[in-house]
Amino acid sequence: MASFSFGAGNAIKLATIPLYAAGRMLTLLVPRSRDEWVFGCAVGIADGALALWDVAAADGRPAVWMVANRREATDAATRGIPAVSKNSLRGLWRTARARVVVVTHGFGDVNRYAVSGALVVQLWHGIPLKRIGLDSPETLRVPRMFSRTPLAAALRRLLRTMYRVAQRRIRVLPAASHVARGRLESAFGLSDARVPVTGEPRVDVLSRGTPEQRRREARAAIAQACPRADPAMRFILYAPTWRDGAADPAVPTSREWESIVQVLTRHDAALLVRSHPLGAGEYAPPFATDRIHALGSDLVADVTPLLPGMDALITDYSSLVFDAALVPLPVVFLAPDLDEYARRRGFYGQYGDVAGDDWASDWAGAVAQLDDVLGDPATCADRVGRSRALSARMHSHRDGGNAERVYRAILAGLDEPEGAFVPMEGPR
């Protein structure tokens, strides 16, 4: 079952307005340090925050990671990363004192009440295909208890104002390309100067080393996460996106599970299911099989480094399709609720701009396409070619140096007044 919805999240935001006000008073009274950084990430010690941490740490920056639980604290300790509980008094204080605050999802990655006045770096967590932020009606969804009352319109305006004010704190929001930049500027209400085309630190791992090295390391990571899977199999990653709190319509029926397993068996492959952590479906076949394995965030916080070890991707509207394009992987699109999702959430451009005109609307169509991708070299080559073309359109940098460019952009702004801050973009 889904564990979150925008309506519920917005109810919490409205209820905690006094805490935000108190946090703002704290940051007005407490001076920021000259050089301390704090990092946070909603999925743990991972993603673009970890890539940027490595660069900052190598340059000797004093920094601390804000953790949410014991597991994250243990992971940080294993990596030698100093950590503080983000919801503790120390977390509040360290965030309030930090000169630079780095997040990947939202201000709640650190102590959300103490970010005002810092140089905030929002790395985000993927090139958006579905509309996000101010571009999506879901972001401003009114809590259900007020949705049919005269207060709904006023609350929606209040939420929009709160969102715009909050996002103005962002000083650096890296973009993968000029196409992605336009989407991020619109979604976050930011100017060009704050959205430099540096590339995303989170995908540097897909460009460093040789393709053979990346595949070998990724396959080793898959074997560790899925020890029951035969390491000699071909691996298909299935990554359905979050339905904003609604049920996932793509959970297979018993008959669909049978057809999926038949194709996987025919091609000696296994399906690794990456349900969205905020909307996990019941992806468990009703019979025993060694062809289906869970690969949730409880096993792997960040799936991006594992992409070179995959042989294909099945997804609907996930930004992982842009990451997979860097490998590049053949992609099968399964969109059972396209019209409804487009109406409720919306896309940047047309879905067919990314998925082509042959996406599957059910598992029967997706399984048939997967059968062709795995069994016909020409079909596989065509899908890989589509991914290469998508990568060329959506990624301006493919040299493994995105984190370095973002780091230089941050340093360029540290001694500049906020209004004059113009991050470096690097070569185009």
PAKOLMAR-91130 format. One record per residue (C-alpha): residue number from 1; residue in one letter; chain; x, y, z. Coordinates in pm, 1 decimal. Each point is the difference from the previous one (the first is absolute). Layout:
BEGIN
miro pamar torke c1 c2 c3
NUM a A X Y Z
...
END
This chain:
BEGIN
miro pamar torke c1 c2 c3
1 m A 0.0 0.0 0.0
2 a A 111.1 356.8 -61.6
3 s A 148.0 168.7 305.6
4 f A -26.6 363.4 -103.8
5 s A -200.7 244.0 -207.7
6 f A 51.1 366.3 -82.9
7 g A -324.7 85.0 176.3
8 a A 119.5 -160.7 323.6
9 g A 342.6 157.4 -34.4
10 n A -150.3 343.3 -53.5
11 a A -218.0 -44.2 307.9
12 i A 316.5 -50.7 202.9
13 k A 160.2 309.5 -155.1
14 l A -297.3 214.1 90.7
15 a A -8.7 -134.7 355.4
16 t A 371.4 70.4 55.3
17 i A 3.6 363.4 -117.8
18 p A 83.4 114.6 357.2
19 l A 307.2 -226.0 0.3
20 y A 119.9 148.0 -329.2
21 a A -46.2 347.9 148.9
22 a A 197.7 -95.1 310.0
23 g A 273.9 -149.2 -217.3
24 r A 18.0 321.4 -199.5
25 m A 48.4 198.5 319.7
26 l A 280.4 -236.4 100.6
27 t A 184.0 43.9 -329.7
28 l A -30.0 378.4 29.6
29 l A 161.9 -8.2 342.7
30 v A 264.1 -269.1 -52.5
31 p A 289.1 97.0 -229.2
32 r A 96.9 -241.1 -276.2
33 s A 350.6 -147.0 10.8
34 r A 258.7 96.1 -262.0
35 d A 41.8 -339.6 -158.9
36 e A -201.0 -285.0 157.0
37 w A -223.8 -207.0 -228.1
38 v A -287.6 -234.9 82.5
39 f A -128.1 -273.4 -230.9
40 g A -323.2 -195.6 -5.3
41 c A -182.8 -240.7 -227.5
42 a A -347.5 -149.3 34.5
43 v A 116.8 -347.4 -105.9
44 g A 307.0 -21.4 224.6
45 i A 374.1 32.8 -57.0
46 a A -36.4 -0.1 -375.8
47 d A -101.6 180.6 -317.2
48 g A 150.3 329.4 -113.6
49 a A 67.8 109.6 355.7
50 l A 250.7 -282.6 44.8
51 a A 172.0 82.6 -330.8
52 l A 34.5 365.0 103.9
53 w A 108.5 -99.7 352.5
54 d A 294.4 -191.2 -144.9
55 v A 116.2 306.4 -191.9
56 a A -45.7 238.8 294.4
57 a A 167.1 -240.2 244.2
58 a A 297.4 -45.9 -232.6
59 d A 42.0 379.2 6.8
60 g A -4.6 3.6 379.2
61 r A -338.6 162.0 55.5
62 p A -128.9 -39.9 358.0
63 a A -333.9 -173.6 -37.7
64 v A -253.4 -221.1 173.5
65 w A -279.7 -222.8 -131.3
66 m A -351.8 25.8 137.9
67 v A -142.4 -349.6 57.3
68 a A -358.2 -107.1 65.8
69 n A 46.8 -335.7 173.0
70 r A 243.4 -252.6 139.8
71 r A 49.0 -172.7 -333.4
72 e A 114.7 322.5 -164.3
73 a A 225.2 75.9 296.8
74 t A 161.5 -343.0 -32.3
75 d A 46.4 43.8 -373.3
76 a A 160.7 339.1 55.6
77 a A 234.3 -142.0 263.5
78 t A 100.0 -283.7 -233.2
79 r A 98.3 258.3 -261.0
80 g A 180.3 217.4 254.8
81 i A -252.5 282.3 -35.6
82 p A -75.9 208.3 313.8
83 a A -374.2 -9.5 62.7
84 v A -259.2 171.6 219.1
85 s A -369.9 -80.0 43.5
86 k A -179.4 262.9 -205.9
87 n A -298.2 20.3 237.9
88 s A 209.2 45.6 313.5
89 l A 103.2 328.0 163.0
90 r A 349.9 -57.3 -139.3
91 g A -149.2 -46.9 -344.4
92 l A -192.8 326.5 37.2
93 w A 310.3 183.0 118.4
94 r A 239.2 -138.9 -263.0
95 t A -245.7 80.8 -278.2
96 a A -52.5 351.2 138.4
97 r A 378.5 56.0 11.0
98 a A 89.0 -151.5 -338.7
99 r A 117.9 228.9 -278.8
100 v A -103.1 -251.8 -268.0
101 v A -299.0 -236.6 17.1
102 v A -16.6 -283.9 -256.0
103 v A -322.7 -196.1 -59.9
104 t A -132.8 -234.6 -268.2
105 h A -376.2 -8.3 57.5
106 g A -109.6 281.3 228.8
107 f A 95.4 203.7 304.6
108 g A -112.1 -291.4 216.0
109 d A 318.4 -180.8 -106.9
110 v A 168.0 212.1 269.8
111 n A -170.8 185.3 285.7
112 r A -272.7 171.3 -199.8
113 y A -51.9 282.6 250.1
114 a A 355.0 137.8 -15.3
115 v A 95.4 39.4 -366.2
116 s A -82.9 371.2 -42.6
117 g A 309.7 208.5 -61.6
118 a A 222.1 -284.6 -120.3
119 l A 122.4 -49.5 -354.5
120 v A -244.1 -278.0 -86.4
121 v A 99.9 -252.3 -266.8
122 q A -295.6 -204.9 -127.6
123 l A 148.0 -287.0 -202.9
124 w A -341.0 -153.7 -71.5
125 h A -23.6 -370.2 -88.1
126 g A -56.6 -35.5 -370.2
127 i A -97.9 175.8 -320.8
128 p A -376.5 52.5 22.0
129 l A -223.9 -167.5 -255.9
130 k A -318.9 44.2 202.7
131 r A -74.7 353.6 115.9
132 i A 132.6 96.2 341.7
133 g A -8.8 294.1 239.1
134 l A -197.4 303.3 -110.5
135 d A -72.5 -168.0 -334.3
136 s A -198.4 -283.4 156.6
137 p A -345.8 32.9 154.6
138 e A 95.0 -281.7 238.0
139 t A 259.2 214.6 176.5
140 l A -268.8 244.6 111.8
141 r A -267.4 -257.4 79.3
142 v A -213.2 117.0 290.7
143 p A -42.2 -237.7 297.2
144 r A -303.6 -222.0 -56.3
145 m A -194.2 142.1 294.6
146 f A -2.3 343.1 -171.2
147 s A -12.4 -101.2 -367.5
148 r A -377.0 49.5 -32.9
149 t A -35.3 301.8 226.0
150 p A 8.8 376.7 -68.5
151 l A 349.3 2.1 154.4
152 a A 149.7 -210.0 -280.3
153 a A 90.8 286.0 -234.1
154 a A 152.4 210.0 277.7
155 l A 205.6 -292.6 129.0
156 r A 122.5 -73.2 -352.3
157 r A 119.0 360.1 -35.6
158 l A 169.0 -21.9 339.4
159 l A 177.6 -321.4 -95.2
160 r A 118.6 153.6 -327.6
161 t A 135.6 302.5 187.0
162 m A 173.6 -220.9 257.1
163 y A 153.2 -212.4 -274.9
164 r A 127.7 301.2 -195.4
165 v A 146.1 163.5 309.8
166 a A 170.2 -323.2 102.5
167 q A 150.2 -66.9 -343.4
168 r A 146.1 351.2 -16.5
169 r A 254.0 -120.7 254.8
170 i A 157.5 -224.9 -263.1
171 r A 319.9 152.1 -137.3
172 v A 121.2 -292.0 -214.3
173 l A -219.8 -255.6 -179.3
174 p A 214.9 -192.0 -251.9
175 a A -154.3 -94.7 -332.8
176 a A 101.7 -284.4 -228.5
177 s A -61.8 202.7 -316.1
178 h A -167.8 313.6 -127.6
179 v A -315.6 -204.5 -59.9
180 a A -1.4 -112.5 363.2
181 r A 90.3 349.7 113.8
182 g A -320.8 147.0 -136.6
183 r A -205.8 -258.9 185.4
184 l A 177.1 59.9 330.2
185 e A -20.7 379.1 -27.9
186 s A -374.5 -26.4 -55.5
187 a A -61.3 -260.7 269.5
188 f A 198.0 182.1 269.6
189 g A -67.5 357.9 -109.1
190 l A 371.4 78.6 -38.8
191 s A 203.2 214.0 -238.5
192 d A 263.8 -119.3 -248.3
193 a A 280.5 106.9 231.7
194 r A -106.3 -249.0 263.7
195 v A -38.0 -296.8 -235.2
196 p A 341.9 -56.1 -160.5
197 v A 44.7 -270.6 -263.1
198 t A 273.2 -190.2 182.4
199 g A -143.4 -350.3 -28.8
200 e A -136.0 -200.8 293.1
201 p A 254.5 -131.1 253.4
202 r A -220.0 -305.3 59.4
203 v A 75.0 -144.0 -347.1
204 d A 378.1 46.0 0.8
205 v A 22.3 -366.7 91.8
206 l A -143.9 -85.0 -343.2
207 s A 283.1 175.6 -183.4
208 r A 314.2 -83.1 195.1
209 g A 230.9 -282.9 -101.9
210 t A -64.0 -233.6 -289.7
211 p A -336.1 -159.9 -84.2
212 e A 149.6 -336.8 98.5
213 q A 105.6 131.9 341.4
214 r A -337.5 157.8 63.2
215 r A -182.1 -320.1 -92.4
216 r A 226.1 -216.6 213.8
217 e A -45.9 222.4 306.4
218 a A -375.0 25.5 -55.7
219 r A -41.5 -376.1 -35.4
220 a A 190.8 -50.0 325.6
221 a A -234.1 246.2 173.6
222 i A -305.8 -178.7 -140.2
223 a A 132.8 -333.2 125.1
224 q A 43.6 147.8 347.6
225 a A -350.3 149.4 4.5
226 c A -169.1 -308.8 -151.8
227 p A 202.3 -300.2 121.8
228 r A -271.5 -245.4 -110.7
229 a A 26.9 111.1 -361.8
230 d A 227.8 -199.2 -229.1
231 p A 285.1 242.7 -84.5
232 a A 22.8 -149.4 -349.9
233 m A -356.5 107.3 -85.7
234 r A -96.8 302.5 -202.1
235 f A -157.5 260.5 225.6
236 i A -304.9 208.9 -88.8
237 l A -73.7 295.8 225.7
238 y A -366.2 88.1 47.8
239 a A -45.5 348.4 148.5
240 p A -359.8 124.9 25.0
241 t A -38.5 358.4 115.3
242 w A -193.4 131.9 296.6
243 r A -371.9 69.0 -55.3
244 d A -16.0 293.2 245.8
245 g A -158.5 -212.9 269.7
246 a A -235.0 -196.0 -229.6
247 a A 14.6 -375.8 -56.9
248 d A 238.8 -129.9 -265.4
249 p A -209.7 -127.5 -294.3
250 a A 285.5 -205.3 -146.9
251 v A 25.7 -269.1 268.0
252 p A -23.9 -323.7 -206.5
253 t A -284.4 -247.9 30.6
254 s A 73.7 -369.3 51.1
255 r A -28.5 -63.6 -373.9
256 e A 226.8 294.5 -78.8
257 w A 259.9 -128.1 246.4
258 e A -3.4 -331.5 -184.1
259 s A 63.3 164.3 -337.4
260 i A 276.3 217.3 147.7
261 v A 177.5 -301.5 145.9
262 q A -37.4 -195.3 -324.1
263 v A 184.5 267.8 -197.3
264 l A 264.8 39.1 268.7
265 t A 58.7 -375.8 3.3
266 r A 22.9 -12.5 -380.4
267 h A 283.4 254.7 5.8
268 d A 163.7 -108.0 327.8
269 a A -82.7 333.8 160.5
270 a A -126.6 131.6 332.4
271 l A -225.7 297.8 73.6
272 l A 124.3 230.9 276.9
273 v A -294.2 204.7 131.2
274 r A 76.8 351.5 119.9
275 s A -328.7 126.1 142.6
276 h A 0.3 367.0 91.2
277 p A 67.9 32.2 376.5
278 l A -302.8 231.9 38.9
279 g A -240.5 -229.7 -182.6
280 a A 109.5 -361.5 6.8
281 g A -235.7 -237.3 -177.1
282 e A -61.4 -362.9 82.6
283 y A 260.6 -131.1 -243.5
284 a A 12.1 -357.3 128.9
285 p A -95.0 -282.2 -237.5
286 p A -251.3 -249.0 145.7
287 f A 237.5 -290.9 -64.4
288 a A 363.0 -81.4 73.1
289 t A 249.8 112.1 -264.2
290 d A 364.8 92.7 -23.3
291 r A -75.6 245.4 -281.7
292 i A -146.7 285.4 208.6
293 h A 197.3 188.4 265.0
294 a A -69.3 313.7 202.4
295 l A 250.5 282.5 -31.5
296 g A -162.9 260.0 222.5
297 s A 160.8 295.4 172.4
298 d A 30.7 -212.0 313.7
299 l A 257.8 -205.8 -187.9
300 v A 161.1 265.6 -221.7
301 a A -40.7 367.6 87.0
302 d A 107.7 119.9 -343.9
303 v A -57.2 -225.3 -300.3
304 t A 184.4 223.6 -248.5
305 p A 343.5 -165.7 44.3
306 l A -162.1 -337.7 -75.3
307 l A -132.9 101.2 -342.1
308 p A 310.2 -111.0 -195.8
309 g A -59.3 -352.2 133.6
310 m A -352.0 -15.5 -144.4
311 d A -92.4 -132.6 -344.4
312 a A -325.5 194.2 -41.9
313 l A -232.7 237.4 183.0
314 i A -379.1 -8.5 27.8
315 t A -158.4 318.9 130.4
316 d A -291.5 234.8 -40.7
317 y A 72.0 364.9 88.0
318 s A 315.4 -31.2 210.9
319 s A 295.7 234.1 -44.9
320 l A 214.4 -314.2 4.5
321 v A -55.6 -15.0 -374.9
322 f A 234.9 298.6 -36.8
323 d A 262.6 -166.3 219.8
324 a A -31.7 -326.4 -195.3
325 a A 61.3 197.9 -319.1
326 l A 356.0 64.2 117.9
327 v A 81.6 -372.6 17.4
328 p A -177.5 -35.7 -253.0
329 l A -271.6 -258.6 72.4
330 p A -289.1 -120.0 -216.1
331 v A -325.5 119.2 158.0
332 v A -354.1 -141.3 -6.7
333 f A -270.7 248.3 102.7
334 l A -303.9 -127.5 189.1
335 a A -260.4 273.2 54.7
336 p A -335.0 -152.4 104.2
337 d A -144.9 330.6 124.7
338 l A 151.5 249.6 -243.4
339 d A -309.7 215.2 -54.2
340 e A -84.0 20.3 369.2
341 y A 359.8 68.7 99.9
342 a A 37.0 268.4 -266.4
343 r A -318.9 166.4 123.3
344 r A 88.7 -13.7 366.9
345 r A 376.9 53.2 -8.4
346 g A 96.1 105.1 -352.4
347 f A 321.6 -29.1 -201.3
348 y A 266.0 229.4 -134.4
349 g A -67.1 -18.5 -372.2
350 q A -176.9 -311.3 -124.5
351 y A 46.8 -347.0 145.7
352 g A 75.7 -124.2 -349.9
353 d A 299.7 234.5 -16.9
354 v A 174.8 -244.9 234.7
355 a A -193.3 -325.0 -33.2
356 g A -61.4 8.4 -374.1
357 d A -337.7 -102.7 -138.2
358 d A 18.2 -369.2 89.3
359 w A -24.0 -4.6 379.7
360 a A -194.5 -286.6 154.1
361 s A -325.7 61.8 183.8
362 d A -1.8 -337.6 179.6
363 w A 232.8 -279.7 99.9
364 a A -90.3 -207.0 -306.0
365 g A 143.7 269.8 -224.9
366 a A 299.4 64.1 225.8
367 v A 87.1 -370.8 19.6
368 a A -17.8 -32.1 -378.3
369 q A 235.2 295.3 -41.8
370 l A 237.8 -136.3 262.3
371 d A 0.3 -333.9 -181.6
372 d A 108.5 179.6 -317.9
373 v A 265.1 209.0 176.8
374 l A 156.1 -307.3 161.0
375 g A -34.4 -229.2 -300.5
376 d A 53.5 219.5 -305.7
377 p A 336.9 182.9 -30.3
378 a A -145.8 247.1 -251.0
379 t A -282.9 99.5 235.7
380 c A 245.3 34.0 287.4
381 a A 231.5 217.2 -211.5
382 d A -292.9 221.1 -98.6
383 r A -98.6 55.7 364.6
384 v A 361.5 70.7 96.3
385 g A 15.3 251.5 -284.5
386 r A -307.6 175.1 138.4
387 s A 171.9 26.7 337.8
388 r A 314.7 143.1 -156.2
389 a A -206.3 263.7 -178.1
390 l A -180.9 84.6 324.4
391 s A 333.4 32.1 180.8
392 a A 132.7 236.3 -266.5
393 r A -308.7 217.5 43.4
394 m A -19.5 0.8 379.1
395 h A 363.3 -17.0 122.9
396 s A 242.2 279.6 -90.1
397 h A 284.3 -160.4 197.9
398 r A 106.2 -364.3 -6.6
399 d A 354.0 24.9 137.4
400 g A -45.0 -96.6 365.5
401 g A 78.7 355.6 110.3
402 n A -343.4 127.8 99.8
403 a A 70.6 6.0 374.2
404 e A 319.9 196.9 -60.7
405 r A -189.3 258.7 -205.8
406 v A -269.3 34.8 266.1
407 y A 266.7 36.7 268.3
408 r A 166.9 282.0 -193.9
409 a A -338.4 167.8 -46.7
410 i A -55.8 -4.8 376.2
411 l A 344.0 143.9 72.7
412 a A -61.4 275.5 -254.1
413 g A -301.7 112.0 199.9
414 l A 130.7 -21.5 354.9
415 d A 140.9 353.1 10.4
416 e A -266.4 161.7 -217.7
417 p A -314.6 175.1 122.8
418 e A -306.9 -210.0 -74.6
419 g A -136.0 228.1 -269.9
420 a A 329.9 7.0 -186.6
421 f A 66.8 -372.9 9.5
422 v A 58.1 -147.2 -347.2
423 p A 118.0 -364.9 9.1
424 m A 246.5 -131.5 -254.7
425 e A -139.3 -237.9 -259.3
426 g A 316.2 -145.2 -142.4
427 p A 48.8 -60.4 -371.6
428 r A -303.9 -61.8 -218.5
END
